[in-house]
């Protein structure tokens, strides 16, 4: 069950972050050079208001926040699984 939760959260988080980047690139401001190799991904993700028009700004922020929260949930599942395995008693301690 934890494997399914991890994979679901992980892929959903990646998909949400990817959708946020795609919406950002679709609504890129004309007065800024196009998205390229020199564009800092983290800056675009954290501060989309500096790069896009005002129309989709709320949707971009929601997608980015949802993606981060889903990835944090996936990490929480990993921590839970590690804790569960470490605390499980073994039969070799006789």
RODO-2510 file (C-alpha; in nm, 4 decimals, decimal comma):
residues 94
     n   res          X          Y          Z
     1     x     0,0000     0,0000     0,0000
     2     x     0,2820     0,2423     0,0774
     3     x     0,4390     0,1786    -0,2639
     4     x     0,1198     0,2843    -0,4386
     5     x     0,0874     0,5931    -0,2197
     6     x     0,4498     0,6891    -0,2828
     7     x     0,4275     0,6449    -0,6583
     8     x     0,0931     0,8220    -0,6797
     9     x     0,2138     1,1208    -0,4794
    10     x     0,5463     1,1335    -0,6624
    11     x     0,4025     1,1239    -1,0151
    12     x     0,1207     1,3632    -0,9244
    13     x     0,3686     1,6110    -0,7782
    14     x     0,5939     1,5928    -1,0827
    15     x     0,2952     1,6350    -1,3122
    16     x     0,1705     1,9393    -1,1192
    17     x     0,5148     2,1049    -1,1277
    18     x     0,5498     2,0272    -1,4970
    19     x     0,2049     2,1749    -1,5658
    20     x     0,3061     2,4889    -1,3752
    21     x     0,6173     2,5279    -1,5901
    22     x     0,4190     2,4699    -1,9102
    23     x     0,1562     2,7292    -1,8173
    24     x     0,4365     2,9693    -1,7274
    25     x     0,5999     2,9196    -2,0654
    26     x     0,2689     2,9608    -2,2476
    27     x     0,2054     3,2994    -2,0846
    28     x     0,5620     3,4350    -2,0929
    29     x     0,5863     3,8143    -2,1004
    30     x     0,6927     3,9649    -2,4333
    31     x     0,9400     4,2099    -2,2781
    32     x     1,1545     3,9305    -2,1268
    33     x     1,3866     3,7081    -2,3352
    34     x     1,2357     3,3651    -2,4059
    35     x     1,2764     3,0739    -2,1682
    36     x     1,6138     2,9176    -2,2426
    37     x     1,9207     2,7526    -2,0985
    38     x     2,0174     3,0636    -1,9009
    39     x     1,6753     3,0918    -1,7347
    40     x     1,6879     2,9843    -1,3703
    41     x     1,4183     2,7232    -1,3141
    42     x     1,3908     2,7780    -0,9393
    43     x     1,3530     3,1536    -0,9817
    44     x     1,0748     3,1052    -1,2374
    45     x     0,9002     2,8579    -1,0075
    46     x     0,9257     3,0713    -0,6929
    47     x     0,8587     3,4106    -0,8552
    48     x     0,6334     3,3580    -1,1580
    49     x     0,4976     3,7148    -1,1339
    50     x     0,8269     3,8440    -1,2729
    51     x     0,8019     3,6312    -1,5878
    52     x     0,4361     3,5887    -1,6858
    53     x     0,1338     3,8014    -1,7554
    54     x    -0,1085     3,8527    -1,4688
    55     x    -0,3902     3,6358    -1,6080
    56     x    -0,2683     3,2817    -1,5192
    57     x    -0,0633     3,3806    -1,2159
    58     x    -0,2988     3,2250    -0,9596
    59     x    -0,3172     2,8966    -1,1513
    60     x     0,0619     2,8805    -1,1762
    61     x     0,1029     2,9392    -0,8028
    62     x    -0,1600     2,6760    -0,7198
    63     x     0,0078     2,4199    -0,9483
    64     x     0,3509     2,4911    -0,8003
    65     x     0,2234     2,4713    -0,4432
    66     x     0,0274     2,1533    -0,5112
    67     x     0,3327     1,9955    -0,6737
    68     x     0,5566     2,0772    -0,3792
    69     x     0,3003     1,9507    -0,1280
    70     x     0,2538     1,6262    -0,3202
    71     x     0,6301     1,5699    -0,3351
    72     x     0,6513     1,6377     0,0382
    73     x     0,3775     1,3790     0,0877
    74     x     0,5841     1,1274    -0,1116
    75     x     0,8827     1,2007     0,1108
    76     x     0,6583     1,1536     0,4150
    77     x     0,5618     0,8087     0,2893
    78     x     0,9307     0,7201     0,2557
    79     x     1,0025     0,8407     0,6107
    80     x     0,7037     0,6431     0,7401
    81     x     0,8236     0,3278     0,5630
    82     x     1,1793     0,3668     0,6956
    83     x     1,0466     0,4181     1,0477
    84     x     0,8196     0,1147     1,0156
    85     x     1,1035    -0,1078     0,8953
    86     x     1,3491     0,0096     1,1608
    87     x     1,1024    -0,0483     1,4437
    88     x     0,9946    -0,3939     1,3274
    89     x     1,1496    -0,6630     1,5493
    90     x     1,3466    -0,9357     1,3752
    91     x     1,3544    -1,3076     1,4519
    92     x     1,7359    -1,3261     1,4456
    93     x     1,7720    -1,1750     1,7953
    94     x     1,7216    -1,5026     1,9850
***
